[in-house]
């Protein structure tokens, strides 16, 4: 079973989840935005070391605390790393009051029927067992929906929930993330199919168990409210999906019961060249903006 104190925080406290889980493909872009050029490092090891330093700088900044940031999603290497001499998950929960999650997917398969399901995860049970030992509360895994194809969307949701049940079996809370692309020409139609498919699958979650949902901010405000209110759902969180932070926050503020779980929109104003004071001031402003959109609704 999930840690009750962490579950209470994730399901009931005001705030948002920081997505600090960029992996191989998205890491160079995140570093570029931070002010580290591709030519500043060579090879994956150095790239991931620089990314870890950036994440630790965020996690250890005074403004990054459970008062407003109630959870953080970690990349596997971040989970295995340290912050201030402690394992990252322990540091987050014990020192900052932030609930730790782990990204578990291995990326996306090629597009078929207008969607990209997740690549196979043959070592998932071993990873989940390791996550439990490190004090991780839950997991996150992402699929992508490009078009309103009922067959494709049904396949995405089926895979997400099948793996979600596997994760629940380890006592972890899965974040189900079937992202609808904000560039989809049939975004609103895809959201309608997705909501129905998720609602059906939520009824298969065992009594007393909880899942979380991470969804693209819908075209119609409060469209996912029936999912927010479902007894099997601990929380519905929103991805920024390529929107600027200002746009993502504005759209999120119209969706009651939905909080942020932003990645690029969280870090877009942070630069490696900033002094620690400048860095924390910028991060504090960003955190406050995302927090307000998560808890104060239009």
N, C-alpha and C positions, 0 to 999 in steps of 0.2 A: 504493500500500500504506500501511496505517496505520503511524504512528510506533511502532517496535518497543519503545522504552523506555516510552512511554505504554501500549502494549498489554500489556506485562509487568506494569505496575502495576495496570491495570484487571482483568486476568485472575487475578493471583496474590497481590496484597498484601491484608492485612487492613484493613478500614475500610469506609466507606460513601460514597455519592454525595449531595451536597447538591443539592436541586432548587430553584434560584433563578430559575425560569422562568415565574412567574405572568404572564399576558398580560392584554389588555384587560378581559375579563369577570371575572377573579378578582382583579385588582389592587385595586379599592376595598375588598374584604373583607380583603385582606392588610394594607392600610394601616390600616383600622379596628382590627384586632387589634393592630397596632403602636402604636396610640394617636393616629392622625391621622384626624380625622373628615372626612366628605364635605364639610362646610362650610369646611374648612381650605384648600381649593384650588378652582380653577375650570378646567375643560377638561382634555383628555387630556395636553397637553404638561406642565402643572404636575404632574399625577398621576404621569406616568412619571418626571419629574425627582425627585420625592420617593421613588418606588420605587427608582430608581437609587441615591439617597443611602443608603437602607436597605441595599441589597445591597452597596454598597461598604463600609459600616460593618461588615457581616458578614465580607466577604472580607478586610478589612484588620485585623480583630481578631486579637490574638496567638494565640488558641486555634484559629483556623481555618487548619489547615495539613495537608499531605499525610501527616502521621503517622497521622491518623485519618480525615480527609476526603480520600479518594483521587481524587474527581472532583466536578465541579459542572456542572449543566445551566443554561444561560443563555438568556434571552429575547434576541431579535435586537437590540433596542436596547441591552441590556447588553453584548453582544458588540461593538457599535460604540462603546461608551463607554470611559471611562478609569478607572483606579484608581491613585492615587499617581503620576499623570503618564504612565502606560503604558497601552497598549491592554489591556483586561481579560483576554483570553485569554493574552497574554504575561505579564502580572502573575501570574495564577494559576499558570501552569506554572513560570516562571523564579524567581519570588519565594516562592511558597508550596508548590510541588511538587504542585499540584492539577490534574488533567487536565480540560481544558475541553470541554464538549459544547454543542450548540446545539439548542434546540427549533425544529423546522421546520414543524410543521403549522399550518394556518390556522383551526383550530377544527373543530367537529363539524357534520355534516349533521343534518337532522331524523330522528327515530327511525323505523326501518322494520324489520320482522321482529325486533323486540326488541333492536335495536342502533343505534348511531350510528357510521357510518363517517366518515372525515375529508372535509372539504371539498376541492375541487380545489386543487392547488398548481401553477398554470401557470408560475410563476417559480422553481421549485425548483432547476433546474440553475444558474441565475445565483446564487442564494443559496448553494448548495453550493460553487461556485467561489470565492465571496467568503470563505466560511468556511475553506476550505483555505488561502487567502492569509493569513488572520488566525491560523493555527495551531490551529484547532479539530481535535479528534481524532475526534469522533463526533457523532451527532445523536439526537434523541428525537422521537417522534410518537405521539399518543394517540388511540385509539378507545375507545368505551364499550359494554359489553355489559350490558343490563338484564335479559334473560331467556334461558333455555336453549333458544334457537331455533337448530337446526342450520344452517338456510339463512343466517340472519343472522350467526352466528359464523363460518361458512365465508367469507362475504363480507368480514368484518372482517380475518380472517387473510390472505386472498388479497390484499387491498389493501395491508396492512402489508408483506407480503413483496415484492410487486411494486415498491413504492416503496423498500423496503430494498435491492433489487438495484440500483436507480438510484443510491442513496447509496453503495453499495459501489463502483460504477463511478467515483466521484470519489475513491476511496482513503480514505473515511471509514467508521467503524464505526457502523451504525444500532442504536439502542435501539428495539426493537419493543415497543409498549405497548398491548395490548388489555386495558383495565381492566374487570374484572368488578365491577359496583357492589356495595358491601357491603350495600346495601338490597335487592338482588335476592331475591325469594321463592324463586328456583330457583338460588341461587348455586352450590351444590355440583354440581348437574347441569350448569350452564353451564361450570364448571371442567373437568369430565370431557370435554365436547365440545371445549373450547378446547385442552386438552392434546393430544388426538389430532390436531386440525387443525394445531397448531404443529409437532408431531413430523413430520408428513408434509411440511410446507413446509421444515423444517430440512434435509431430505435434498436440497433443490434448491440449497442454498448451495454455491457453487463450492469445490472442494478448496483448502485453505489460507486461505480467507476466514473471518472470524468475525462473528457478530452478538451483540448482547446482548438480553435480554428483561427487561421491566419489568412485573411482574404483581402483582395483588392478593394479599395473603397468603391462602393457601388455607384452606378450612374444615378439611380433613384435613391435619395436619402432614406435611411432606415429600412432599406429593402431586406437586409439580413436580420431584422429584429426578431422574427420567429426563431432563428437559430440562436440568437443571444439569449432568448428566454427558455430554450430547451433544457430539460432537467439533466441531460448528460453533458452539457457544455459548461466548463468552468469559466471560460472567457472567450470573447471574440476579439481578435486584434487585427489591426490594419497594416498592410505593407505600403510603402510609399510608391513603389512600382515605377519609378522614373519621374514622378512629379517632383517639382521643386518643393522645398520644405514649406514655403508659404502656401502653395497650392494644396499640398497634401493636408496641411493643418486646417485650411479653410474648408476643404471637403469633409474631413474627419469630424469637424465641429457640428455637422448636421446629422451625424449618425449616433443615436443614443445607445449607450451600453457598449460601444466599440472604442477601444483604446489603441494607441499607436504601437507599432513594432517596426520602427524605421531603422534603416542602415545608412545609405548614402545621405539621406535627408538629415540624419543626426550629425554627420561628420563634415558636411559640405563647407563649413566656414573655418575648420581647424587647419592650421599649417604648422609644419615642422619647425619653421623659423620663429614661431612665437615664443616669447618668454613664458615661464610657467604661469605667471600672473595673467598675461594676455590670453593664454590658452584656456585657463579656468574661467575667465570672464566671458569669453566667447562661448565656451561649452555651457556655462550657467544660463546664458541668454537663450541658447538653443533648447536646453532642457526645459526651461520655463515655458517657452512657446509650444513645445510638443505636449507638455503636461497640461497646459490650459486647454488645448484642442481635445485632449483625451478626457478631461473631467468637466469642463464647462461647455455645455451644448447649446447650440443656437435654438 
